[in-house]
Amino acid sequence: MSARTSPGLSEIQQRFRDAVLSADNTALTSMVGAPGNAPGAIAARIAVYRATVQGSLIEVLAATFPVVKRVVGDSFFKGLAGRFIIAAPPAVPQLSAYGADFADFIAREDVGHRLPYLADTARLEWARNESYFAADTEPFNPSNLAVLSPDAMARVVLRLHPATRLVASDFPIYRIWETNQPQVIDVPQINMRLGQAALVSRKGYQVITRALTPPDAAFVAAVAAGKNLREAADVALKGDAAFGLQAALQAHFINGIFQN
């Protein structure tokens, strides 16, 4: 019978990671067991590390998804986040990147069926997180358009700033987000059958979230798809003949949603 090969440091580290990011101690306890160390005692020690690691990750998710936390309550959020951590532990050593799949996880969970708007609310909050950490690029200068003829301006293709995110939903996600801010005490009645689009952008270090009308959302989506100004405006006008391109562009320029 060949002698058992001792595990290397990388294997021990991997098993330790797996143990603290799950509820299973088996692989690690079989490796670190020693005379006088009962499995229960080893498991208790691992549990200390597990509580610390998972507690820190729950805090990260709570900071990224404060509206989701407020909607479901602290205790429920802690359980939801804990299940997410076990199902989708961090894949990269960057806490700001953790939580990208949280909205999809919510949609699959029972809470996603009971509160169908919650997943899109989480998507809006994740869009805000992405916007904050996006590349810092010079916003588009609208004076560049002033020298163009009307026909040349119509052919201009604008590019969304790296910090810009458009989130559309069948639910009033901007209204839900807005009325669940820390300073709001009395949450008004919200018509959950009203779909809504929200646009996230950033000016300096400030993340800006705005509600868009359906034609304006269609316009931004068309720009994101590579259409020029005339084509994007036509898409918006098909949805609402009263769409005002000049007013929409002015608001977007002010909030820096395009880049040079």
Phi and psi in degrees as GROMACS dihedral restraints (atoms count N, CA, C in turn):
[ dihedral_restraints ]
;  ai    aj    ak    al  type     phi  dphi    fc
    3     4     5     6     1   -76.2    20    10
    4     5     6     7     1   149.4    20    10
    6     7     8     9     1   -69.2    20    10
    7     8     9    10     1   146.1    20    10
    9    10    11    12     1   -73.3    20    10
   10    11    12    13     1   132.5    20    10
   12    13    14    15     1   -78.9    20    10
   13    14    15    16     1   130.2    20    10
   15    16    17    18     1   -70.1    20    10
   16    17    18    19     1   140.8    20    10
   18    19    20    21     1   -68.0    20    10
   19    20    21    22     1   145.3    20    10
   21    22    23    24     1   -81.8    20    10
   22    23    24    25     1   170.5    20    10
   24    25    26    27     1   -59.8    20    10
   25    26    27    28     1   -42.3    20    10
   27    28    29    30     1   -62.9    20    10
   28    29    30    31     1   -37.6    20    10
   30    31    32    33     1   -68.6    20    10
   31    32    33    34     1   -41.1    20    10
   33    34    35    36     1   -61.7    20    10
   34    35    36    37     1   -43.9    20    10
   36    37    38    39     1   -62.7    20    10
   37    38    39    40     1   -40.8    20    10
   39    40    41    42     1   -64.8    20    10
   40    41    42    43     1   -42.6    20    10
   42    43    44    45     1   -68.2    20    10
   43    44    45    46     1   -35.4    20    10
   45    46    47    48     1   -64.4    20    10
   46    47    48    49     1   -43.8    20    10
   48    49    50    51     1   -59.2    20    10
   49    50    51    52     1   -46.2    20    10
   51    52    53    54     1   -61.6    20    10
   52    53    54    55     1   -36.8    20    10
   54    55    56    57     1   -69.4    20    10
   55    56    57    58     1   -44.3    20    10
   57    58    59    60     1   -76.7    20    10
   58    59    60    61     1   -18.5    20    10
   60    61    62    63     1  -100.7    20    10
   61    62    63    64     1    15.2    20    10
   63    64    65    66     1  -146.1    20    10
   64    65    66    67     1  -167.6    20    10
   66    67    68    69     1  -112.5    20    10
   67    68    69    70     1    15.3    20    10
   69    70    71    72     1  -110.6    20    10
   70    71    72    73     1   118.9    20    10
   72    73    74    75     1   -97.5    20    10
   73    74    75    76     1    -7.3    20    10
   75    76    77    78     1   -53.6    20    10
   76    77    78    79     1   -52.3    20    10
   78    79    80    81     1   -62.4    20    10
   79    80    81    82     1   -36.8    20    10
   81    82    83    84     1   -80.3    20    10
   82    83    84    85     1   -41.7    20    10
   84    85    86    87     1   -64.5    20    10
   85    86    87    88     1   -33.6    20    10
   87    88    89    90     1   -69.2    20    10
   88    89    90    91     1   -20.2    20    10
   90    91    92    93     1   -92.0    20    10
   91    92    93    94     1   -36.2    20    10
   93    94    95    96     1  -102.1    20    10
   94    95    96    97     1     0.9    20    10
   96    97    98    99     1   -60.0    20    10
   97    98    99   100     1   143.2    20    10
   99   100   101   102     1  -146.4    20    10
  100   101   102   103     1   158.4    20    10
  102   103   104   105     1   -53.7    20    10
  103   104   105   106     1   133.2    20    10
  105   106   107   108     1    88.5    20    10
  106   107   108   109     1    -9.5    20    10
  108   109   110   111     1  -103.6    20    10
  109   110   111   112     1   100.1    20    10
  111   112   113   114     1   -67.9    20    10
  112   113   114   115     1   147.7    20    10
  114   115   116   117     1   -53.4    20    10
  115   116   117   118     1   -36.0    20    10
  117   118   119   120     1   -64.8    20    10
  118   119   120   121     1   -38.3    20    10
  120   121   122   123     1   -67.9    20    10
  121   122   123   124     1   -40.3    20    10
  123   124   125   126     1   -64.4    20    10
  124   125   126   127     1   -43.0    20    10
  126   127   128   129     1   -61.7    20    10
  127   128   129   130     1   -38.0    20    10
  129   130   131   132     1   -64.8    20    10
  130   131   132   133     1   -38.2    20    10
  132   133   134   135     1   -68.0    20    10
  133   134   135   136     1   -40.7    20    10
  135   136   137   138     1   -62.3    20    10
  136   137   138   139     1   -37.0    20    10
  138   139   140   141     1   -61.3    20    10
  139   140   141   142     1   -31.8    20    10
  141   142   143   144     1   -63.6    20    10
  142   143   144   145     1   -46.7    20    10
  144   145   146   147     1   -65.4    20    10
  145   146   147   148     1   -39.9    20    10
  147   148   149   150     1   -61.5    20    10
  148   149   150   151     1   -44.5    20    10
  150   151   152   153     1   -61.8    20    10
  151   152   153   154     1   -39.6    20    10
  153   154   155   156     1   -67.5    20    10
  154   155   156   157     1   -48.6    20    10
  156   157   158   159     1   -66.0    20    10
  157   158   159   160     1   -50.6    20    10
  159   160   161   162     1   -68.1    20    10
  160   161   162   163     1   -34.1    20    10
  162   163   164   165     1   -62.9    20    10
  163   164   165   166     1   -39.6    20    10
  165   166   167   168     1   -65.2    20    10
  166   167   168   169     1   -40.7    20    10
  168   169   170   171     1   -68.6    20    10
  169   170   171   172     1   -35.3    20    10
  171   172   173   174     1   -63.1    20    10
  172   173   174   175     1   -39.6    20    10
  174   175   176   177     1   -64.1    20    10
  175   176   177   178     1   -38.1    20    10
  177   178   179   180     1   -62.0    20    10
  178   179   180   181     1   -45.8    20    10
  180   181   182   183     1   -66.3    20    10
  181   182   183   184     1   -38.0    20    10
  183   184   185   186     1   -64.3    20    10
  184   185   186   187     1   -36.4    20    10
  186   187   188   189     1   -71.6    20    10
  187   188   189   190     1   -31.2    20    10
  189   190   191   192     1   -83.3    20    10
  190   191   192   193     1   -31.6    20    10
  192   193   194   195     1  -122.6    20    10
  193   194   195   196     1    58.7    20    10
  195   196   197   198     1   -65.6    20    10
  196   197   198   199     1   -31.8    20    10
  198   199   200   201     1   -70.8    20    10
  199   200   201   202     1   -43.5    20    10
  201   202   203   204     1   -57.0    20    10
  202   203   204   205     1   -43.8    20    10
  204   205   206   207     1   -62.4    20    10
  205   206   207   208     1   -42.1    20    10
  207   208   209   210     1   -67.0    20    10
  208   209   210   211     1   -37.5    20    10
  210   211   212   213     1   -65.7    20    10
  211   212   213   214     1   -44.7    20    10
  213   214   215   216     1   -93.7    20    10
  214   215   216   217     1   -15.1    20    10
  216   217   218   219     1    94.7    20    10
  217   218   219   220     1   155.0    20    10
  219   220   221   222     1   -59.3    20    10
  220   221   222   223     1   -48.7    20    10
  222   223   224   225     1   -65.1    20    10
  223   224   225   226     1   -45.7    20    10
  225   226   227   228     1   -65.3    20    10
  226   227   228   229     1   -40.6    20    10
  228   229   230   231     1   -61.6    20    10
  229   230   231   232     1   -41.1    20    10
  231   232   233   234     1   -59.9    20    10
  232   233   234   235     1   -42.6    20    10
  234   235   236   237     1   -67.1    20    10
  235   236   237   238     1   -41.7    20    10
  237   238   239   240     1   -63.4    20    10
  238   239   240   241     1   -46.6    20    10
  240   241   242   243     1   -65.0    20    10
  241   242   243   244     1   -37.6    20    10
  243   244   245   246     1   -62.2    20    10
  244   245   246   247     1   -40.9    20    10
  246   247   248   249     1   -67.6    20    10
  247   248   249   250     1   -36.4    20    10
  249   250   251   252     1   -64.7    20    10
  250   251   252   253     1   -41.3    20    10
  252   253   254   255     1   -60.7    20    10
  253   254   255   256     1   -41.2    20    10
  255   256   257   258     1   -69.0    20    10
  256   257   258   259     1   -39.8    20    10
  258   259   260   261     1   -75.4    20    10
  259   260   261   262     1   -33.3    20    10
  261   262   263   264     1  -142.1    20    10
  262   263   264   265     1    74.8    20    10
  264   265   266   267     1   -66.6    20    10
  265   266   267   268     1   162.8    20    10
  267   268   269   270     1   -55.6    20    10
  268   269   270   271     1   137.0    20    10
  270   271   272   273     1  -102.1    20    10
  271   272   273   274     1   -19.6    20    10
  273   274   275   276     1  -132.3    20    10
  274   275   276   277     1   151.2    20    10
  276   277   278   279     1   -79.3    20    10
  277   278   279   280     1    60.1    20    10
  279   280   281   282     1  -147.8    20    10
  280   281   282   283     1   103.1    20    10
  282   283   284   285     1   -63.4    20    10
  283   284   285   286     1   -30.7    20    10
  285   286   287   288     1   -66.7    20    10
  286   287   288   289     1   -17.0    20    10
  288   289   290   291     1   -94.7    20    10
  289   290   291   292     1     0.0    20    10
  291   292   293   294     1   -91.6    20    10
  292   293   294   295     1   127.7    20    10
  294   295   296   297     1   120.8    20    10
  295   296   297   298     1     2.6    20    10
  297   298   299   300     1   -59.7    20    10
  298   299   300   301     1   -30.7    20    10
  300   301   302   303     1   -98.8    20    10
  301   302   303   304     1     6.9    20    10
  303   304   305   306     1   -64.2    20    10
  304   305   306   307     1   -40.5    20    10
  306   307   308   309     1   -62.8    20    10
  307   308   309   310     1   -43.8    20    10
  309   310   311   312     1   -64.4    20    10
  310   311   312   313     1   -37.3    20    10
  312   313   314   315     1   -63.2    20    10
  313   314   315   316     1   -43.8    20    10
  315   316   317   318     1   -59.8    20    10
  316   317   318   319     1   -42.5    20    10
  318   319   320   321     1   -60.9    20    10
  319   320   321   322     1   -32.5    20    10
  321   322   323   324     1   -82.1    20    10
  322   323   324   325     1   -22.8    20    10
  324   325   326   327     1   -77.2    20    10
  325   326   327   328     1   164.8    20    10
  327   328   329   330     1   -60.1    20    10
  328   329   330   331     1   -36.5    20    10
  330   331   332   333     1   -62.3    20    10
  331   332   333   334     1   -30.8    20    10
  333   334   335   336     1   -66.9    20    10
  334   335   336   337     1   -28.6    20    10
  336   337   338   339     1   -81.5    20    10
  337   338   339   340     1   -34.8    20    10
  339   340   341   342     1   -79.4    20    10
  340   341   342   343     1   -31.9    20    10
  342   343   344   345     1  -124.8    20    10
  343   344   345   346     1    76.4    20    10
  345   346   347   348     1   -62.8    20    10
  346   347   348   349     1   -18.7    20    10
  348   349   350   351     1   -81.8    20    10
  349   350   351   352     1   -11.6    20    10
  351   352   353   354     1   -67.7    20    10
  352   353   354   355     1   -37.7    20    10
  354   355   356   357     1   -64.0    20    10
  355   356   357   358     1   -43.5    20    10
  357   358   359   360     1   -69.3    20    10
  358   359   360   361     1   -31.6    20    10
  360   361   362   363     1   -62.7    20    10
  361   362   363   364     1   -41.4    20    10
  363   364   365   366     1   -64.9    20    10
  364   365   366   367     1   -36.2    20    10
  366   367   368   369     1   -63.8    20    10
  367   368   369   370     1   -38.1    20    10
  369   370   371   372     1   -65.5    20    10
  370   371   372   373     1   -42.3    20    10
  372   373   374   375     1   -66.6    20    10
  373   374   375   376     1   -36.5    20    10
  375   376   377   378     1   -68.3    20    10
  376   377   378   379     1   -35.3    20    10
  378   379   380   381     1   -61.3    20    10
  379   380   381   382     1   -38.1    20    10
  381   382   383   384     1   -66.0    20    10
  382   383   384   385     1   -39.3    20    10
  384   385   386   387     1   -63.9    20    10
  385   386   387   388     1   -45.8    20    10
  387   388   389   390     1   -62.1    20    10
  388   389   390   391     1   -39.8    20    10
  390   391   392   393     1   -62.4    20    10
  391   392   393   394     1   -41.9    20    10
  393   394   395   396     1   -62.7    20    10
  394   395   396   397     1   -38.6    20    10
  396   397   398   399     1   -96.3    20    10
  397   398   399   400     1     5.3    20    10
  399   400   401   402     1   -70.6    20    10
  400   401   402   403     1   165.0    20    10
  402   403   404   405     1   -60.0    20    10
  403   404   405   406     1   145.4    20    10
  405   406   407   408     1   -94.0    20    10
  406   407   408   409     1    98.0    20    10
  408   409   410   411     1  -115.2    20    10
  409   410   411   412     1   149.3    20    10
  411   412   413   414     1   -62.7    20    10
  412   413   414   415     1   125.5    20    10
  414   415   416   417     1   -64.8    20    10
  415   416   417   418     1   157.4    20    10
  417   418   419   420     1   -65.9    20    10
  418   419   420   421     1   135.8    20    10
  420   421   422   423     1   -94.8    20    10
  421   422   423   424     1   111.5    20    10
  423   424   425   426     1   -63.7    20    10
  424   425   426   427     1   -17.0    20    10
  426   427   428   429     1   -64.6    20    10
  427   428   429   430     1   -17.5    20    10
  429   430   431   432     1   -63.9    20    10
  430   431   432   433     1   -23.8    20    10
  432   433   434   435     1   -83.8    20    10
  433   434   435   436     1   -20.5    20    10
  435   436   437   438     1   -64.7    20    10
  436   437   438   439     1   -26.4    20    10
  438   439   440   441     1   -88.4    20    10
  439   440   441   442     1    -2.0    20    10
  441   442   443   444     1   -93.9    20    10
  442   443   444   445     1   149.9    20    10
  444   445   446   447     1   -73.2    20    10
  445   446   447   448     1   160.1    20    10
  447   448   449   450     1   -54.6    20    10
  448   449   450   451     1   -40.1    20    10
  450   451   452   453     1   -68.4    20    10
  451   452   453   454     1   -41.5    20    10
  453   454   455   456     1   -65.9    20    10
  454   455   456   457     1   -38.7    20    10
  456   457   458   459     1   -62.7    20    10
  457   458   459   460     1   -38.5    20    10
  459   460   461   462     1   -63.7    20    10
  460   461   462   463     1   -26.2    20    10
  462   463   464   465     1   -90.3    20    10
  463   464   465   466     1    -1.8    20    10
  465   466   467   468     1   -65.9    20    10
  466   467   468   469     1   134.4    20    10
  468   469   470   471     1  -108.2    20    10
  469   470   471   472     1   111.8    20    10
  471   472   473   474     1   -85.6    20    10
  472   473   474   475     1   153.3    20    10
  474   475   476   477     1  -118.4    20    10
  475   476   477   478     1   137.1    20    10
  477   478   479   480     1   -69.4    20    10
  478   479   480   481     1   141.4    20    10
  480   481   482   483     1   -63.6    20    10
  481   482   483   484     1   146.8    20    10
  483   484   485   486     1   -56.2    20    10
  484   485   486   487     1   -23.5    20    10
  486   487   488   489     1   -89.3    20    10
  487   488   489   490     1     0.0    20    10
  489   490   491   492     1   -86.6    20    10
  490   491   492   493     1   134.1    20    10
  492   493   494   495     1  -137.5    20    10
  493   494   495   496     1   132.7    20    10
  495   496   497   498     1  -109.5    20    10
  496   497   498   499     1   123.9    20    10
  498   499   500   501     1  -122.9    20    10
  499   500   501   502     1   113.9    20    10
  501   502   503   504     1  -107.6    20    10
  502   503   504   505     1   145.3    20    10
  504   505   506   507     1  -147.8    20    10
  505   506   507   508     1   157.5    20    10
  507   508   509   510     1   -79.4    20    10
  508   509   510   511     1    -1.8    20    10
  510   511   512   513     1  -120.6    20    10
  511   512   513   514     1   160.7    20    10
  513   514   515   516     1   -78.6    20    10
  514   515   516   517     1    69.1    20    10
  516   517   518   519     1   -66.3    20    10
  517   518   519   520     1   -34.3    20    10
  519   520   521   522     1   -66.2    20    10
  520   521   522   523     1   -43.7    20    10
  522   523   524   525     1   -62.5    20    10
  523   524   525   526     1   -40.5    20    10
  525   526   527   528     1   -63.5    20    10
  526   527   528   529     1   -45.9    20    10
  528   529   530   531     1   -62.7    20    10
  529   530   531   532     1   -45.5    20    10
  531   532   533   534     1   -63.0    20    10
  532   533   534   535     1   -42.6    20    10
  534   535   536   537     1   -83.6    20    10
  535   536   537   538     1    -0.2    20    10
  537   538   539   540     1  -115.5    20    10
  538   539   540   541     1    27.8    20    10
  540   541   542   543     1   -79.9    20    10
  541   542   543   544     1   154.6    20    10
  543   544   545   546     1   -55.2    20    10
  544   545   546   547     1   -34.5    20    10
  546   547   548   549     1   -78.4    20    10
  547   548   549   550     1   -11.0    20    10
  549   550   551   552     1   -88.0    20    10
  550   551   552   553     1   120.1    20    10
  552   553   554   555     1   -95.1    20    10
  553   554   555   556     1   -50.2    20    10
  555   556   557   558     1   -97.9    20    10
  556   557   558   559     1   111.4    20    10
  558   559   560   561     1   -85.4    20    10
  559   560   561   562     1   120.3    20    10
  561   562   563   564     1   -75.1    20    10
  562   563   564   565     1   168.8    20    10
  564   565   566   567     1   -67.7    20    10
  565   566   567   568     1   135.0    20    10
  567   568   569   570     1  -121.1    20    10
  568   569   570   571     1   133.5    20    10
  570   571   572   573     1   -78.7    20    10
  571   572   573   574     1   103.3    20    10
  573   574   575   576     1   -74.6    20    10
  574   575   576   577     1    -5.7    20    10
  576   577   578   579     1   -92.1    20    10
  577   578   579   580     1     2.2    20    10
  579   580   581   582     1   -97.8    20    10
  580   581   582   583     1   110.3    20    10
  582   583   584   585     1   -70.1    20    10
  583   584   585   586     1   156.7    20    10
  585   586   587   588     1  -154.5    20    10
  586   587   588   589     1   150.5    20    10
  588   589   590   591     1  -116.8    20    10
  589   590   591   592     1   143.7    20    10
  591   592   593   594     1  -125.1    20    10
  592   593   594   595     1   141.5    20    10
  594   595   596   597     1  -115.2    20    10
  595   596   597   598     1   128.9    20    10
  597   598   599   600     1  -111.6    20    10
  598   599   600   601     1   132.1    20    10
  600   601   602   603     1  -143.1    20    10
  601   602   603   604     1   179.4    20    10
  603   604   605   606     1  -142.8    20    10
  604   605   606   607     1   134.7    20    10
  606   607   608   609     1  -120.8    20    10
  607   608   609   610     1   112.0    20    10
  609   610   611   612     1    65.2    20    10
  610   611   612   613     1  -121.8    20    10
  612   613   614   615     1  -102.6    20    10
  613   614   615   616     1     6.1    20    10
  615   616   617   618     1   -97.7    20    10
  616   617   618   619     1   121.3    20    10
  618   619   620   621     1   -86.6    20    10
  619   620   621   622     1   128.9    20    10
  621   622   623   624     1  -111.6    20    10
  622   623   624   625     1   133.3    20    10
  624   625   626   627     1  -123.0    20    10
  625   626   627   628     1   126.0    20    10
  627   628   629   630     1  -131.3    20    10
  628   629   630   631     1   148.2    20    10
  630   631   632   633     1   -84.2    20    10
  631   632   633   634     1   140.0    20    10
  633   634   635   636     1  -114.4    20    10
  634   635   636   637     1   146.8    20    10
  636   637   638   639     1   -69.9    20    10
  637   638   639   640     1   158.1    20    10
  639   640   641   642     1   -54.7    20    10
  640   641   642   643     1   -43.8    20    10
  642   643   644   645     1   -68.2    20    10
  643   644   645   646     1   -34.8    20    10
  645   646   647   648     1   -67.6    20    10
  646   647   648   649     1   -39.3    20    10
  648   649   650   651     1   -63.0    20    10
  649   650   651   652     1   -39.8    20    10
  651   652   653   654     1   -64.9    20    10
  652   653   654   655     1   -37.1    20    10
  654   655   656   657     1   -63.3    20    10
  655   656   657   658     1   -48.3    20    10
  657   658   659   660     1   -63.5    20    10
  658   659   660   661     1   -40.5    20    10
  660   661   662   663     1   -62.9    20    10
  661   662   663   664     1   -38.0    20    10
  663   664   665   666     1   -67.7    20    10
  664   665   666   667     1   -39.9    20    10
  666   667   668   669     1   -61.8    20    10
  667   668   669   670     1   -44.0    20    10
  669   670   671   672     1   -61.1    20    10
  670   671   672   673     1   -29.3    20    10
  672   673   674   675     1   -82.4    20    10
  673   674   675   676     1    -0.7    20    10
  675   676   677   678     1    97.3    20    10
  676   677   678   679     1     9.4    20    10
  678   679   680   681     1   -78.1    20    10
  679   680   681   682     1   149.8    20    10
  681   682   683   684     1   -77.6    20    10
  682   683   684   685     1   177.4    20    10
  684   685   686   687     1   -60.5    20    10
  685   686   687   688     1   -43.0    20    10
  687   688   689   690     1   -63.3    20    10
  688   689   690   691     1   -45.8    20    10
  690   691   692   693     1   -64.8    20    10
  691   692   693   694     1   -43.2    20    10
  693   694   695   696     1   -65.1    20    10
  694   695   696   697     1   -39.8    20    10
  696   697   698   699     1   -64.6    20    10
  697   698   699   700     1   -39.1    20    10
  699   700   701   702     1   -61.6    20    10
  700   701   702   703     1   -39.7    20    10
  702   703   704   705     1   -61.0    20    10
  703   704   705   706     1   -44.2    20    10
  705   706   707   708     1   -66.5    20    10
  706   707   708   709     1   -40.5    20    10
  708   709   710   711     1   -67.8    20    10
  709   710   711   712     1   -28.3    20    10
  711   712   713   714     1   -65.5    20    10
  712   713   714   715     1   -29.9    20    10
  714   715   716   717     1   -82.6    20    10
  715   716   717   718     1   -31.2    20    10
  717   718   719   720     1  -157.6    20    10
  718   719   720   721     1   111.5    20    10
  720   721   722   723     1   -64.6    20    10
  721   722   723   724     1   -14.2    20    10
  723   724   725   726     1   -91.5    20    10
  724   725   726   727     1     4.3    20    10
  726   727   728   729     1   -58.3    20    10
  727   728   729   730     1   129.8    20    10
  729   730   731   732     1  -103.5    20    10
  730   731   732   733     1   104.3    20    10
  732   733   734   735     1   -63.6    20    10
  733   734   735   736     1   -43.1    20    10
  735   736   737   738     1   -62.5    20    10
  736   737   738   739     1   -45.1    20    10
  738   739   740   741     1   -65.8    20    10
  739   740   741   742     1   -38.8    20    10
  741   742   743   744     1   -65.5    20    10
  742   743   744   745     1   -45.3    20    10
  744   745   746   747     1   -62.5    20    10
  745   746   747   748     1   -40.2    20    10
  747   748   749   750     1   -60.3    20    10
  748   749   750   751     1   -45.2    20    10
  750   751   752   753     1   -64.8    20    10
  751   752   753   754     1   -39.8    20    10
  753   754   755   756     1   -68.9    20    10
  754   755   756   757     1   -38.4    20    10
  756   757   758   759     1   -64.8    20    10
  757   758   759   760     1   -42.9    20    10
  759   760   761   762     1   -59.5    20    10
  760   761   762   763     1   -37.9    20    10
  762   763   764   765     1   -95.0    20    10
  763   764   765   766     1     6.7    20    10
  765   766   767   768     1    63.0    20    10
  766   767   768   769     1    41.2    20    10
  768   769   770   771     1   -82.9    20    10
  769   770   771   772     1   -13.1    20    10
  771   772   773   774     1  -108.4    20    10
  772   773   774   775     1   160.2    20    10
  774   775   776   777     1  -120.8    20    10
  775   776   777   778     1   157.7    20    10
